[in-house]
Amino acid sequence: MPEEIFEVEKLLYKFGEVVERAASVYEPHYIANYLIEVARSFNSFYGNNQIVDQKDKTSSYKVALTYAFSLVLKTGLSLLGIKAPKKM
């Protein structure tokens, strides 16, 4: 699998930790900085990989990773009081 996938996975895994830290010290900028970092990482992944490809055995995983990213981004923005657009 491409290196970009591992980077996105690592960052998505840290979401709970970042939220907990931000809440414990009343510093929401940790969430904002995290969301910027995860968006940058996902953008690199998305720009260098075809997500849906019938010939690619990892395509379903890439779709699931994309969905997980969207949930984390939407939740993180919600915690900051920002509404995420339904469609881009």
N, C-alpha and C positions, 0 to 999 in steps of 0.2 A: 504494500500500500504506500501511496505517496506520503512524504514527510509532513505535508500540510495537514493531513488527517490526524496524525499524532499530536500536533500542536493544538488543533481545535479540541481534540479529546481532553488533553491535559487542562486546558483552560475551562472547559465546561465542567469538568470534575471539581474545580476549585470554587464554583459558584456559592455553594453553601457556606464555605469557609469565609469568603469575602463578605457575604451578607452578615454573618455572625460577627465578624470583626467590626464592620461598619456600625452595626447596632450597639455593640458593647461599648464603643468609644464615642458614639453619637457623631460619627464622621461620614456622611453620605458620599463624600467624594471618592471613597474607596470603591463604591459600586459604580459610579460614573467612570472612573479610570479603568476599572475592570471591563465594563461594557465596551469601551473604546478599544481596548486590547483584544477582546474576543471578536469584535466586529472586524478589526484589521486582519486577524488571523483567518477568520472565515472568508473574508474577501479574497485573500490569497488562495485559499483552498478552492473557492468557487471559480476564480478566474483561471485556474490551472487544471481543472478537472471537469469532465463531463459527468453530471450527476446521474442522469437517466440514460442508460444504454443497455439494450437487450442483450448484447454480446458480453457485457461486463458482469462477472459474477458478484462483484462488490457493489453493484448499483443499488441494491436494496439497502445496504448499510449506509451508503452515501445519502440516500433519501432520509433514512432514520436520523442520521447525524444532522442533516439540514433541519429536520423537524425539531430536534433537541435544541439546536442553536436558536431557532425561532422562539421556542418556549422560554429559554433563559433570557433572551433579549427582551421579550415582552414582559416577563416577570420583573426583571431588573429595572426596566423603564417605569413600570407600575409602582415599584417601591420608591422611585424618585418622584412620583407624581406626574409622570409623563405618559400620555396616551400614545400607544404604538399604532401606526396606520394599519388598516386591515389589508391593504393591497399597495404594492409599489410597482 
